[in-house]
Amino acid sequence: MLVDDAAAEFHDFFERHYAELARLAYLLTGEKDVADDLAADALVALWHRWDRLRAAQHPVAYARGVVANLAREWIRSRVRERRRVALFWSRSTELVDGPDVAGVLDVRAALSRLPFRKRACVVLRHAFDLSEKDTAAALGISVGTVKSQTSKGMAELESVLGAEAVGELAAGRRNR
C-alpha cells in the first residue's frame, strides 16, 4: 500500500513538473532531444530518492537543481568532445534547422555564450520568473550570488544584444 501511495505521488509530481523541467533543460542546453533526456534522467534520479524527497519542503527546487547539474555535466562533456574533434577536423559553422525567428536565435546564441552559472541564473529568473530565493535554492548557491550572476549575465547579454532587446526580455518577465 505504501509503495502504491509513493508511486501515485511521484506520478502526480511527474505530470505536474516534467514539462517545466524539460523546458529548463532546453533553455540551458539549447537542444530539445537532450532536454527531454535530461528531464527524464532527473526524474529517474528523483524517483530513487522519492521517500526522502517527498517529505522535503521544496521538491521542485531540488528537481530544478538536479536538472541544472545534469545540464552542466552535459555541456562540459560536449565542450570536451568538441575540443577533441577540433584537433582532427576543421570546425564548420552550425546550421540552424527549424522555423525559429531571428530574435529567438540571437537570444539563444547570446545565452550560449554565458558561463553556465550566469546562464542558469538569467534563465531561471527571467524565463521561469523565479524569485532570487527560489533560484538560489535550485542552483544551491546564495541569494547574493544569484543577484550578482543575474546582473552580470544581463549586462553581458546587453553588450551582445543591445539594451533595447534585453529590456524587452526583462519586461516580458514582468508582464507575465
Contacts in CASP RR format, 6 or more apart in sequence:
PFRMAT RR
TARGET T0000
AUTHOR 0000-0000-0000
METHOD contacts of the structure
MODEL  1
MLVDDAAAEFHDFFERHYAELARLAYLLTGEKDVADDLAADALVALWHRW
DRLRAAQHPVAYARGVVANLAREWIRSRVRERRRVALFWSRSTELVDGPD
VAGVLDVRAALSRLPFRKRACVVLRHAFDLSEKDTAAALGISVGTVKSQT
SKGMAELESVLGAEAVGELAAGRRNR
6 50 0 8 1.000
6 51 0 8 1.000
6 54 0 8 1.000
9 50 0 8 1.000
9 54 0 8 1.000
10 46 0 8 1.000
10 47 0 8 1.000
10 50 0 8 1.000
10 54 0 8 1.000
13 46 0 8 1.000
13 54 0 8 1.000
13 59 0 8 1.000
14 43 0 8 1.000
17 60 0 8 1.000
17 63 0 8 1.000
18 39 0 8 1.000
18 43 0 8 1.000
20 60 0 8 1.000
20 128 0 8 1.000
21 39 0 8 1.000
21 42 0 8 1.000
21 43 0 8 1.000
21 63 0 8 1.000
21 64 0 8 1.000
21 67 0 8 1.000
22 35 0 8 1.000
22 36 0 8 1.000
22 38 0 8 1.000
22 39 0 8 1.000
23 35 0 8 1.000
23 127 0 8 1.000
23 128 0 8 1.000
24 35 0 8 1.000
24 39 0 8 1.000
24 64 0 8 1.000
24 67 0 8 1.000
24 68 0 8 1.000
24 71 0 8 1.000
24 123 0 8 1.000
24 124 0 8 1.000
24 128 0 8 1.000
25 34 0 8 1.000
25 35 0 8 1.000
25 36 0 8 1.000
25 38 0 8 1.000
25 39 0 8 1.000
25 42 0 8 1.000
25 67 0 8 1.000
25 70 0 8 1.000
25 71 0 8 1.000
26 32 0 8 1.000
26 35 0 8 1.000
27 111 0 8 1.000
27 123 0 8 1.000
27 127 0 8 1.000
28 35 0 8 1.000
28 67 0 8 1.000
28 68 0 8 1.000
28 71 0 8 1.000
28 72 0 8 1.000
28 75 0 8 1.000
28 116 0 8 1.000
28 119 0 8 1.000
28 120 0 8 1.000
28 123 0 8 1.000
29 35 0 8 1.000
29 38 0 8 1.000
29 71 0 8 1.000
29 74 0 8 1.000
29 75 0 8 1.000
30 108 0 8 1.000
30 112 0 8 1.000
34 74 0 8 1.000
38 67 0 8 1.000
38 70 0 8 1.000
38 71 0 8 1.000
38 74 0 8 1.000
39 67 0 8 1.000
41 70 0 8 1.000
42 63 0 8 1.000
42 66 0 8 1.000
42 67 0 8 1.000
42 70 0 8 1.000
43 63 0 8 1.000
45 66 0 8 1.000
46 53 0 8 1.000
46 59 0 8 1.000
46 62 0 8 1.000
46 63 0 8 1.000
46 66 0 8 1.000
53 59 0 8 1.000
53 62 0 8 1.000
56 62 0 8 1.000
58 134 0 8 1.000
58 137 0 8 1.000
61 134 0 8 1.000
61 137 0 8 1.000
61 138 0 8 1.000
62 137 0 8 1.000
64 124 0 8 1.000
64 138 0 8 1.000
64 139 0 8 1.000
65 138 0 8 1.000
65 139 0 8 1.000
65 140 0 8 1.000
68 120 0 8 1.000
68 138 0 8 1.000
68 139 0 8 1.000
71 116 0 8 1.000
71 120 0 8 1.000
72 116 0 8 1.000
72 120 0 8 1.000
75 116 0 8 1.000
82 91 0 8 1.000
96 105 0 8 1.000
100 108 0 8 1.000
103 165 0 8 1.000
106 161 0 8 1.000
106 165 0 8 1.000
107 157 0 8 1.000
107 161 0 8 1.000
107 165 0 8 1.000
107 169 0 8 1.000
110 156 0 8 1.000
110 157 0 8 1.000
110 160 0 8 1.000
110 161 0 8 1.000
111 119 0 8 1.000
111 122 0 8 1.000
111 123 0 8 1.000
111 157 0 8 1.000
112 119 0 8 1.000
113 156 0 8 1.000
113 160 0 8 1.000
114 122 0 8 1.000
114 153 0 8 1.000
114 156 0 8 1.000
114 157 0 8 1.000
117 139 0 8 1.000
117 141 0 8 1.000
117 145 0 8 1.000
117 149 0 8 1.000
118 149 0 8 1.000
118 150 0 8 1.000
118 152 0 8 1.000
118 153 0 8 1.000
118 156 0 8 1.000
119 153 0 8 1.000
120 139 0 8 1.000
121 135 0 8 1.000
121 139 0 8 1.000
121 146 0 8 1.000
121 149 0 8 1.000
121 150 0 8 1.000
121 153 0 8 1.000
122 149 0 8 1.000
122 150 0 8 1.000
122 153 0 8 1.000
122 154 0 8 1.000
122 157 0 8 1.000
124 130 0 8 1.000
124 134 0 8 1.000
124 135 0 8 1.000
124 138 0 8 1.000
124 139 0 8 1.000
125 132 0 8 1.000
125 135 0 8 1.000
125 146 0 8 1.000
125 150 0 8 1.000
125 173 0 8 1.000
126 154 0 8 1.000
126 169 0 8 1.000
126 170 0 8 1.000
126 173 0 8 1.000
127 173 0 8 1.000
129 173 0 8 1.000
129 176 0 8 1.000
130 138 0 8 1.000
132 143 0 8 1.000
132 144 0 8 1.000
132 146 0 8 1.000
132 147 0 8 1.000
132 150 0 8 1.000
133 143 0 8 1.000
135 146 0 8 1.000
135 150 0 8 1.000
136 142 0 8 1.000
136 143 0 8 1.000
136 144 0 8 1.000
136 145 0 8 1.000
136 146 0 8 1.000
139 146 0 8 1.000
141 149 0 8 1.000
154 166 0 8 1.000
154 170 0 8 1.000
157 165 0 8 1.000
157 166 0 8 1.000
157 169 0 8 1.000
158 165 0 8 1.000
158 166 0 8 1.000
END
